[in-house]
Amino acid sequence: MRTPIPILVLACVLLGSCGSSDDGAAGTGGASGTGGAGGSAGGKSVDCSTGPCQCGPGEVCTFDCGSSGCTLGECLGGTCAAKCTAGSCGLDCGNGAKCEFDCPGGKCNFDCDVAADCKHTCSGGGCQLTCDADSSCSLDCTGANTACDISCENGGKATCTGNCTTKSCG
C-alpha cells in the first residue's frame, strides 16, 4: 500500500526529519548583538540569568545574562560569546574553547583555562582575568574607571590594554 504524499509531509514535519542535515549552526553574524559580544556566529542562546549554564564541545553559544547577570557561564570546548550588562558575572572558558565575553557592567570574573583562546572586554572596569593551563588571553579595559587585573598560571599567557594593574603575564 502506498502512503499518500500529504501524510508523508505531515510525518516529516512532526518528526522534524525532512531530509536536511543542516542544523543552522552557521547562523548570521552582526555588527552588534542583543545577547552577545558584537553578535555571534549563530548557534544557540543559553539562558544563564537564573543559574549556572554550559556550552559543550563543538557547540556555538551566546550566553544570555539578562538584566541580573550570569551566575556562572561555562564554555567547555565550544565557541561562546556573552554580554554582561549588569556586571559581576562569572564567565569561564576552557577545554580548548574560543570565547569573547564583554562586561560593560564591570566587576566580572573571567577564567580561561585548558588551552582556551579568550578575548574579553571590560569597559565597566574592575574585572579580573585568570589565564591558566596553556591558554591565550587578552583583556581590553579601555575607558574603564576602575583598573582591571590579570594573572597567569601554569603556562597561560595574557595581555591587558587600557586601565590595567598589570599589562602582561606568562
C-alpha positions in Angstrom: 0.0 0.0 0.0 1.3 3.4 -0.9 1.3 6.2 1.6 -0.2 9.4 0.2 2.2 12.4 -0.1 0.3 14.7 2.3 0.7 12.1 5.1 4.4 11.8 4.4 4.8 15.6 4.5 2.9 15.7 7.8 5.1 12.9 9.3 8.2 14.8 8.1 7.1 18.0 9.9 6.0 16.2 13.1 9.1 14.1 13.4 11.4 17.0 12.4 13.3 14.8 9.9 12.7 16.2 6.4 15.8 15.2 4.7 18.1 18.0 5.7 21.1 17.6 7.9 21.7 21.4 8.3 21.0 22.4 11.9 21.5 26.1 11.2 24.7 26.3 13.4 26.3 28.7 11.0 23.8 31.4 11.6 24.4 35.0 10.7 26.9 37.4 12.2 26.3 41.0 13.0 28.0 44.2 14.0 26.1 44.2 17.2 24.0 41.7 19.1 21.4 41.8 21.8 22.9 39.0 23.8 26.4 38.6 22.6 29.6 40.5 22.4 29.3 42.0 18.9 26.9 39.4 17.6 27.6 35.8 17.3 28.3 33.2 14.6 24.8 31.8 15.1 24.3 28.8 17.3 22.0 28.8 20.3 21.2 31.2 23.0 21.8 29.8 26.5 19.9 31.4 29.5 22.4 32.0 32.2 20.4 34.5 34.2 18.8 32.1 36.6 21.8 29.9 37.5 24.8 28.1 36.1 24.8 27.2 32.4 27.1 25.4 29.9 28.0 25.2 26.3 29.7 21.9 25.3 32.3 20.8 22.8 31.7 21.8 19.2 28.7 24.0 20.2 28.3 27.6 19.2 26.6 29.5 22.1 25.7 33.0 23.2 25.2 33.3 26.9 22.1 35.4 27.8 22.9 37.1 31.1 19.6 39.0 31.2 19.3 42.1 33.4 20.7 40.5 36.5 23.9 39.0 35.2 25.3 35.4 34.8 26.0 33.5 37.9 28.3 31.1 36.1 28.5 30.6 32.3 30.9 27.8 31.3 32.1 27.3 27.7 33.7 23.9 27.7 35.2 23.3 24.3 32.7 25.4 22.3 32.7 28.8 20.7 31.0 31.3 23.0 30.0 35.0 23.4 28.4 36.8 26.3 27.5 40.4 27.2 27.2 41.1 30.9 25.4 44.5 31.0 24.5 44.1 34.8 28.1 43.4 35.8 29.5 41.0 38.4 29.2 37.9 36.0 31.2 34.8 36.3 32.3 33.5 32.9 34.6 30.6 32.3 36.2 29.3 29.1 38.0 26.0 29.0 38.9 22.8 27.2 40.1 24.4 24.0 37.1 26.8 23.8 37.1 30.1 21.9 35.4 32.9 23.9 34.6 36.6 23.6 33.0 37.9 26.7 32.0 41.6 27.1 31.4 43.2 30.5 30.2 46.8 30.2 28.7 46.5 33.7 32.1 45.8 35.3 33.4 43.6 38.1 33.2 40.4 36.0 35.4 37.4 36.9 36.8 35.7 33.8 38.5 32.3 34.0 40.3 30.9 30.9 42.0 27.5 31.2 43.0 24.3 29.4 44.3 25.6 26.1 41.4 28.1 25.6 41.5 31.3 23.5 39.9 34.2 25.3 39.3 37.7 24.1 37.4 39.7 26.6 36.4 43.4 27.1 35.5 45.2 30.3 34.7 48.9 29.8 32.9 48.8 33.1 36.2 48.2 34.9 37.2 46.2 37.9 37.3 42.8 36.0 39.6 40.0 36.9 41.0 37.5 34.3 42.9 34.3 35.3 44.7 32.8 32.3 45.6 29.2 33.1 46.9 25.9 31.6 48.4 27.0 28.3 45.6 29.4 27.4 46.0 32.6 25.4 44.1 35.6 26.8 43.5 39.2 26.2 41.5 41.7 28.2 40.6 45.2 26.9 39.7 47.7 29.7 39.8 50.8 27.6 37.7 53.5 29.2 37.3 51.8 32.5 37.3 54.0 35.6 38.4 51.1 37.8 41.6 49.1 36.9 41.3 45.5 35.7 43.6 42.8 36.8 45.1 39.8 35.0 47.0 36.8 36.4 48.7 33.8 34.7 49.2 30.3 35.9 50.6 27.0 34.5 51.7 28.3 31.1 48.9 30.8 30.5 49.8 34.0 28.6 47.7 37.2 28.9 47.8 40.8 27.9 45.7 43.7 29.2 45.1 47.1 27.4 43.6 50.2 28.8 43.2 50.7 32.6 45.1 47.6 33.9 47.1 46.9 37.1 49.3 44.5 35.0 49.9 44.8 31.2 51.0 41.2 30.6 51.9 38.0 32.2 53.0 34.4 31.4 
